[in-house]
């Protein structure tokens, strides 16, 4: 089942229809569905699909040779036996010959593996893109999961391939609404929770079934030692990073509520400068994000939060329940140890959902959107910390949206609006404020009446999905 990615698929097909030489770079974290997207795009097109391996250059050349031979109707090896070009240059020359008379897609999946095995491959591709491929109908796709490599060694200014791409696609996990498409029979609340559990990563979504309850899905796919997702964070850190244990300690500190650099460094017992390097790598992987108040982006005091919802769920609930999981008692303790805290856990997830709703789906915005984020700062009257869940600036400045997000099992009352108005005054960023209140459970009648009189926007969960 192919879900989502319609925008990327449409763009790729538009490029394909151009008939000229195209070079697309597709990258993103592991498990996010890059290969699935490419396969969907290529399913009705003549394609050479080569998946590079963590092997020697010779072994990768043999793999590329077999991929070329398979797309060349076996013409390169009449007896059907194994065939290998003598060099990558020879292989690319054959690709150029094949692409002169008809449209041909060449996919090099996990390109960083090939570049590591054959150090000069990027320079060779640069030369071919500038010369031999120039007059062909080739559609080259370079795909990779190593974010730092793809951004620095393929897209970066120092790369031999710099300036040769005709498009780049950074593939992100699905947002909350796309995630909900995997579970059409679930309630809106259940869809939201599944987004909070999986983070919208396609491979993780594939592990869950809508024929089971949310509770059963979590127990079977997250709290079972034999389940793939149980050891996924550890495996992913080992695949991507050289010191997984150190990164694990940084993630644990952030999951435990340490959000300032000084707090994270103290918790992990390292210097702030070194801690910054580890955090930067986690930001590159999309696991951690650096957050600043949206009306003061230049602040020197950012906070750090787990951006990957799957990691946040895992580190919130798995370690503290490890004994129950290992002993097989988690089913009897789940409701008290996990279920009771899901609404609290979903608070940050819901805030992200509300920001994404405004950014991508809200068709009733009062102005063109500039920046979307949150705000925090000192209250001038109470001298206490104030925090606003959603802040949206207008593209032309002046006015803005301030919003509150509540994923609670109770109706939101006018007290929440009063508090939001007070915090908006403390922020003092806009000449005109538009107030948005988001709620999982709905709103009191008094708040509905007041909202109708003042133009305050009330957004229930179902509206965010409709």
C-alpha positions as CSV (number, residue, x, y, z in Angstrom):
1,X,0.0,0.0,0.0
2,X,1.5,3.3,-1.1
3,X,0.4,6.2,1.1
4,X,1.4,9.9,0.9
5,X,4.4,11.4,-0.9
6,X,2.1,12.6,-3.7
7,X,3.9,16.0,-3.9
8,X,7.3,14.3,-4.4
9,X,5.9,11.8,-6.8
10,X,4.2,14.5,-8.9
11,X,7.5,16.4,-9.1
12,X,9.5,13.4,-10.1
13,X,7.1,12.6,-12.9
14,X,7.2,16.1,-14.1
15,X,10.9,15.9,-14.3
16,X,10.6,12.5,-16.1
17,X,8.4,14.1,-18.7
18,X,11.0,16.7,-19.6
19,X,12.9,14.2,-21.6
20,X,16.2,15.9,-20.9
21,X,19.0,14.9,-18.5
22,X,17.9,15.0,-14.9
23,X,19.8,14.4,-11.7
24,X,17.7,14.1,-8.5
25,X,19.2,13.7,-5.0
26,X,16.8,11.9,-2.6
27,X,17.9,11.6,1.0
28,X,16.5,11.2,4.5
29,X,16.9,9.2,7.7
30,X,16.6,5.5,7.6
31,X,13.2,3.8,7.6
32,X,11.5,7.0,6.2
33,X,10.4,5.4,2.9
34,X,12.9,6.7,0.3
35,X,13.3,3.4,-1.6
36,X,9.5,2.9,-1.5
37,X,9.0,6.3,-3.1
38,X,11.6,5.6,-5.8
39,X,10.1,2.1,-6.5
40,X,6.7,3.7,-6.9
41,X,8.1,6.3,-9.3
42,X,10.0,3.6,-11.3
43,X,7.4,0.9,-11.5
44,X,6.2,1.7,-15.1
45,X,9.6,3.0,-16.4
46,X,12.7,1.4,-17.8
47,X,15.0,1.4,-14.8
48,X,18.5,0.4,-13.7
49,X,18.2,0.0,-10.0
50,X,21.5,-0.5,-8.2
51,X,21.6,-0.8,-4.4
52,X,25.2,-0.1,-3.2
53,X,26.5,-2.3,-0.4
54,X,29.1,-1.9,2.4
55,X,31.5,-4.0,0.3
56,X,34.6,-3.4,-1.8
57,X,34.7,-1.4,-4.9
58,X,35.0,-4.6,-7.0
59,X,31.9,-6.1,-5.4
60,X,29.9,-3.0,-5.9
61,X,31.0,-2.8,-9.6
62,X,29.8,-6.4,-10.0
63,X,26.4,-5.4,-8.5
64,X,26.1,-2.4,-10.8
65,X,27.1,-4.6,-13.8
66,X,24.3,-7.0,-13.0
67,X,21.8,-4.2,-12.7
68,X,22.8,-2.8,-16.0
69,X,22.7,-6.2,-17.7
70,X,19.2,-6.9,-16.3
71,X,17.9,-3.7,-17.8
72,X,19.7,-4.3,-21.0
73,X,17.6,-7.4,-21.8
74,X,20.6,-9.7,-21.2
75,X,22.4,-8.4,-24.3
76,X,25.7,-8.0,-22.4
77,X,25.9,-11.7,-21.6
78,X,24.5,-14.1,-24.2
79,X,25.0,-17.2,-22.1
80,X,23.1,-15.7,-19.1
81,X,26.1,-16.0,-16.8
82,X,27.5,-13.3,-14.5
83,X,28.8,-10.3,-16.2
84,X,31.0,-7.5,-14.9
85,X,32.4,-4.3,-16.5
86,X,36.1,-3.7,-16.1
87,X,35.5,-0.3,-14.5
88,X,32.8,2.1,-13.3
89,X,33.7,4.2,-16.3
90,X,32.8,1.4,-18.7
91,X,29.5,0.8,-16.9
92,X,28.5,4.5,-17.1
93,X,29.5,4.5,-20.8
94,X,27.1,1.7,-21.4
95,X,24.4,3.6,-19.5
96,X,25.0,6.6,-21.6
97,X,24.6,4.5,-24.8
98,X,21.4,3.0,-23.5
99,X,19.9,6.4,-22.7
100,X,20.6,8.1,-26.0
101,X,17.6,6.6,-27.8
102,X,15.0,6.4,-24.9
103,X,14.2,7.6,-21.4
104,X,16.2,5.6,-18.8
105,X,16.2,5.9,-15.1
106,X,19.4,5.0,-13.2
107,X,19.0,4.7,-9.4
108,X,22.0,4.4,-7.2
109,X,20.5,3.6,-3.8
110,X,22.6,4.1,-0.6
111,X,25.1,6.1,-2.6
112,X,27.3,6.8,0.4
113,X,28.3,3.1,0.5
114,X,29.5,3.3,-3.1
115,X,31.3,6.6,-2.5
116,X,33.1,5.1,0.5
117,X,34.2,2.0,-1.5
118,X,35.2,3.9,-4.7
119,X,36.6,7.2,-3.6
120,X,36.6,8.9,-7.0
121,X,33.0,8.0,-7.9
122,X,31.6,11.5,-7.3
123,X,34.3,13.0,-9.6
124,X,33.6,10.4,-12.3
125,X,29.8,11.1,-12.1
126,X,30.6,14.8,-12.3
127,X,32.5,14.3,-15.5
128,X,29.8,12.1,-17.0
129,X,27.1,14.6,-16.1
130,X,29.1,17.4,-17.8
131,X,29.9,15.4,-20.9
132,X,28.8,11.8,-21.8
133,X,25.3,12.1,-20.1
134,X,24.7,15.6,-21.4
135,X,23.1,14.6,-24.7
136,X,21.1,11.6,-23.3
137,X,17.7,11.1,-21.8
138,X,19.1,9.8,-18.6
139,X,17.2,10.4,-15.3
140,X,19.8,9.8,-12.6
141,X,18.7,9.4,-8.9
142,X,21.2,9.4,-6.1
143,X,19.7,8.2,-2.8
144,X,21.2,8.0,0.6
145,X,20.4,7.6,4.3
146,X,23.5,9.2,5.7
147,X,22.2,12.8,6.2
148,X,25.6,14.4,6.8
149,X,27.2,12.7,3.8
150,X,24.3,13.6,1.4
151,X,24.2,17.2,2.6
152,X,28.0,17.8,2.7
153,X,29.5,15.3,0.1
154,X,26.7,15.4,-2.5
155,X,24.8,18.7,-2.1
156,X,27.6,20.7,-0.4
157,X,29.7,23.4,-2.0
158,X,32.9,21.3,-1.7
159,X,31.4,18.3,-3.5
160,X,32.4,17.5,-7.1
161,X,28.6,17.0,-7.7
162,X,27.8,20.5,-6.5
163,X,25.6,22.3,-9.0
164,X,24.9,19.2,-11.1
165,X,21.6,18.2,-9.5
166,X,18.4,19.4,-11.0
167,X,16.3,18.7,-7.9
168,X,16.7,17.5,-4.3
169,X,14.2,15.8,-2.1
170,X,14.7,15.6,1.7
171,X,12.2,12.9,2.7
172,X,10.7,13.5,6.1
173,X,8.4,11.3,8.2
174,X,4.7,11.6,7.6
175,X,2.9,14.4,9.5
176,X,0.0,13.6,11.8
177,X,-2.7,13.6,9.1
178,X,-0.7,11.4,6.7
179,X,-0.1,9.0,9.6
180,X,-3.8,8.9,10.2
181,X,-4.3,7.5,6.7
182,X,-2.7,4.2,7.9
183,X,-5.5,3.8,10.4
184,X,-8.8,4.8,8.6
185,X,-11.0,3.0,11.2
186,X,-9.4,4.5,14.2
187,X,-10.9,7.5,16.1
188,X,-9.2,10.8,15.8
189,X,-7.7,10.4,19.3
190,X,-6.4,7.0,18.4
191,X,-4.8,8.3,15.1
192,X,-3.1,11.1,17.1
193,X,-1.7,8.6,19.6
194,X,-0.3,6.4,16.8
195,X,1.4,9.5,15.4
196,X,2.8,10.2,18.9
197,X,4.1,6.6,19.1
198,X,5.5,6.1,15.6
199,X,6.5,9.7,14.6
200,X,5.1,9.0,11.2
201,X,8.0,6.8,10.1
202,X,6.6,4.4,7.4
203,X,8.6,1.3,8.5
204,X,7.3,1.7,12.1
205,X,3.7,2.3,10.9
206,X,3.9,-1.0,9.0
207,X,4.4,-2.9,12.3
208,X,1.0,-1.8,13.6
209,X,-2.4,-3.1,12.5
210,X,-5.7,-1.2,12.8
211,X,-7.4,-4.5,13.5
212,X,-5.9,-4.3,16.9
213,X,-6.5,-1.7,19.6
214,X,-4.0,1.0,20.3
215,X,-3.2,-0.7,23.6
216,X,-2.6,-4.1,21.9
217,X,-0.5,-2.5,19.2
218,X,1.8,-0.8,21.7
219,X,2.1,-3.9,23.8
220,X,2.9,-6.2,20.9
221,X,5.2,-3.9,18.9
222,X,6.8,-1.8,21.5
223,X,6.8,-3.7,24.8
224,X,7.8,-7.1,23.6
225,X,11.5,-8.0,23.6
226,X,11.1,-10.0,20.4
227,X,9.5,-7.1,18.5
228,X,11.6,-5.2,15.9
229,X,10.7,-1.8,17.4
230,X,11.9,-2.8,20.9
231,X,15.6,-2.4,20.0
232,X,15.1,0.0,17.1
233,X,16.6,3.1,18.8
234,X,19.7,1.2,19.8
235,X,20.1,-0.3,16.4
236,X,19.6,3.0,14.6
237,X,22.2,4.7,16.8
238,X,24.7,1.9,16.2
239,X,24.2,2.2,12.4
240,X,24.5,6.0,12.3
241,X,26.9,7.0,15.0
242,X,30.4,5.9,16.3
243,X,29.6,6.4,20.1
244,X,26.1,5.1,20.5
245,X,26.3,4.9,24.3
246,X,27.2,8.6,24.6
247,X,24.4,9.6,22.3
248,X,22.1,7.4,24.3
249,X,23.0,9.3,27.4
250,X,22.3,12.6,25.7
251,X,18.9,11.5,24.4
252,X,18.0,10.1,27.9
253,X,18.8,13.4,29.5
254,X,16.6,15.3,27.1
255,X,13.8,12.7,27.5
256,X,14.0,13.2,31.3
257,X,13.3,16.9,30.9
258,X,16.8,18.4,30.6
259,X,16.3,21.0,27.9
260,X,19.1,23.5,28.4
261,X,22.6,22.9,27.1
262,X,24.1,23.3,30.6
263,X,21.5,20.8,32.1
264,X,22.2,18.2,29.4
265,X,26.0,18.6,29.8
266,X,25.8,18.3,33.6
267,X,23.5,15.2,33.3
268,X,25.9,13.5,30.9
269,X,29.0,14.6,32.7
270,X,30.7,16.3,29.7
271,X,31.9,19.8,28.8
272,X,29.3,22.0,27.1
273,X,31.5,22.4,23.9
274,X,31.7,18.6,23.5
275,X,28.0,18.2,24.3
276,X,27.1,20.7,21.6
277,X,28.9,18.5,19.0
278,X,26.9,15.4,20.0
279,X,23.6,17.4,20.0
280,X,24.4,18.8,16.6
281,X,24.8,15.2,15.2
282,X,21.4,14.3,16.7
283,X,19.9,17.3,15.1
284,X,21.2,16.3,11.7
285,X,19.6,12.9,12.2
286,X,16.3,14.5,13.0
287,X,16.2,13.0,16.5
288,X,16.7,16.3,18.4
289,X,15.7,19.9,17.5
290,X,17.0,23.2,18.7
291,X,14.1,25.5,19.7
292,X,14.1,29.3,20.3
293,X,11.2,31.6,21.0
294,X,9.7,32.4,17.6
295,X,9.7,36.1,18.2
296,X,13.4,36.1,19.3
297,X,15.2,33.7,17.0
298,X,18.6,35.2,17.8
299,X,18.5,34.3,21.5
300,X,21.6,32.7,22.9
301,X,19.6,30.5,25.2
302,X,17.9,27.9,23.1
303,X,16.3,24.7,24.4
304,X,16.6,21.2,23.0
305,X,13.7,18.7,22.6
306,X,13.3,15.3,21.1
307,X,12.0,16.0,17.6
308,X,11.5,12.3,16.7
309,X,8.2,11.2,18.3
310,X,9.2,7.5,18.2
311,X,12.4,8.2,20.1
312,X,10.5,10.4,22.6
313,X,7.9,7.7,23.2
314,X,10.5,4.9,23.5
315,X,12.7,6.9,26.0
316,X,9.7,8.0,28.0
317,X,8.2,4.6,28.6
318,X,10.6,1.7,27.8
319,X,13.4,2.3,30.3
320,X,11.2,3.0,33.3
321,X,9.2,-0.2,32.5
322,X,12.1,-2.4,31.5
323,X,11.7,-4.8,34.5
324,X,8.0,-5.4,33.7
325,X,8.8,-5.9,30.1
326,X,11.6,-8.4,30.7
327,X,9.6,-10.3,33.3
328,X,6.6,-10.4,31.0
329,X,4.4,-8.5,33.5
330,X,3.9,-5.4,31.4
331,X,0.3,-6.4,30.4
332,X,-0.8,-6.3,34.0
333,X,1.0,-3.0,34.7
334,X,0.4,-1.2,31.4
335,X,-2.7,0.8,32.3
336,X,-1.1,2.2,35.5
337,X,2.4,2.6,34.0
338,X,1.7,3.8,30.5
339,X,-2.0,4.3,29.8
340,X,-2.5,6.7,32.6
341,X,0.3,9.0,31.4
342,X,-0.5,8.9,27.6
343,X,-2.5,12.2,27.7
344,X,0.5,14.0,29.5
345,X,2.9,12.4,27.0
346,X,0.8,13.5,24.1
347,X,1.0,17.2,25.2
348,X,4.1,18.0,23.2
349,X,3.0,15.8,20.3
350,X,-0.3,17.7,20.1
351,X,1.5,21.0,20.1
352,X,3.4,19.9,17.1
353,X,0.2,18.7,15.4
354,X,-1.4,22.0,16.0
355,X,1.6,23.9,14.5
356,X,1.5,21.6,11.5
357,X,-2.2,22.1,11.1
358,X,-1.7,25.8,10.8
359,X,1.3,25.5,8.5
360,X,-0.1,22.9,6.1
361,X,-3.9,22.5,6.4
362,X,-5.7,25.5,7.9
363,X,-7.6,27.3,5.2
364,X,-9.1,30.0,7.4
365,X,-5.9,31.8,8.4
366,X,-6.3,35.6,8.9
367,X,-3.0,36.4,7.1
368,X,-0.1,34.9,5.2
369,X,2.1,32.9,7.5
370,X,5.7,33.9,8.4
371,X,7.2,31.8,11.2
372,X,5.5,29.1,13.2
373,X,6.8,28.0,16.6
374,X,6.4,28.6,20.3
375,X,7.3,31.3,22.8
376,X,8.6,31.4,26.4
377,X,9.9,34.2,28.6
378,X,9.6,36.0,31.9
379,X,6.2,37.6,32.9
380,X,6.8,41.3,33.7
381,X,4.1,41.3,36.5
382,X,4.5,37.9,38.1
383,X,8.2,37.5,37.3
384,X,7.4,33.8,36.5
385,X,8.1,31.9,33.4
386,X,5.3,32.2,30.8
387,X,4.9,29.8,27.8
388,X,2.7,29.9,24.7
389,X,2.2,26.6,22.8
390,X,1.7,28.1,19.3
391,X,2.9,31.4,18.0
392,X,2.5,32.3,14.3
393,X,3.9,35.5,12.9
394,X,2.4,37.3,9.9
395,X,4.6,37.4,6.8
396,X,4.5,41.2,6.8
397,X,4.8,41.5,10.6
398,X,2.5,43.4,12.9
399,X,-0.1,40.8,13.8
400,X,0.1,37.2,14.9
401,X,-1.6,34.1,16.2
402,X,-1.2,32.9,19.8
403,X,-2.5,29.5,20.6
404,X,-3.1,27.0,23.4
405,X,-3.1,23.2,22.9
406,X,-4.8,20.8,25.3
407,X,-4.8,17.0,24.8
408,X,-6.8,16.4,28.0
409,X,-9.9,14.4,29.0
410,X,-11.8,17.5,30.0
411,X,-13.4,20.5,28.2
412,X,-11.3,23.6,27.8
413,X,-12.8,26.6,29.7
414,X,-12.6,30.3,29.4
415,X,-9.9,30.3,32.0
416,X,-7.5,29.0,29.4
417,X,-8.4,31.9,27.1
418,X,-7.8,34.4,30.0
419,X,-4.4,32.9,30.6
420,X,-3.6,33.0,26.9
421,X,-4.5,36.6,26.7
422,X,-2.3,37.4,29.7
423,X,0.7,35.5,28.3
424,X,0.2,37.3,24.9
425,X,0.5,40.7,26.8
426,X,3.6,39.4,28.5
427,X,5.1,38.4,25.1
428,X,4.1,41.8,23.6
429,X,5.1,40.9,20.1
430,X,2.1,41.9,18.0
431,X,-0.1,44.9,17.5
432,X,-3.0,42.6,17.0
433,X,-3.5,39.0,18.4
434,X,-5.6,36.2,17.0
435,X,-6.4,33.6,19.6
436,X,-6.6,29.9,18.8
437,X,-7.5,27.2,21.3
438,X,-7.0,23.6,20.3
439,X,-8.7,20.8,22.3
440,X,-8.9,17.0,22.1
441,X,-12.1,16.9,24.2
442,X,-13.9,20.1,23.2
443,X,-14.9,23.4,24.9
444,X,-17.3,24.6,27.6
445,X,-20.5,26.4,26.5
446,X,-19.3,29.6,28.2
447,X,-16.1,29.5,26.2
448,X,-18.0,28.8,23.0
449,X,-20.2,31.8,23.6
450,X,-17.3,34.1,24.4
451,X,-15.4,32.9,21.4
452,X,-18.4,33.7,19.2
453,X,-18.5,37.2,20.5
454,X,-14.8,38.0,20.3
455,X,-13.7,36.1,17.2
456,X,-11.6,33.6,19.1
457,X,-11.0,30.5,17.1
458,X,-11.8,27.1,18.7
459,X,-10.3,24.1,16.9
460,X,-11.5,20.6,18.0
461,X,-9.4,17.5,17.1
462,X,-11.8,16.4,14.4
463,X,-11.4,19.7,12.5
464,X,-7.7,19.1,12.3
465,X,-8.3,15.8,10.4
466,X,-11.2,16.9,8.2
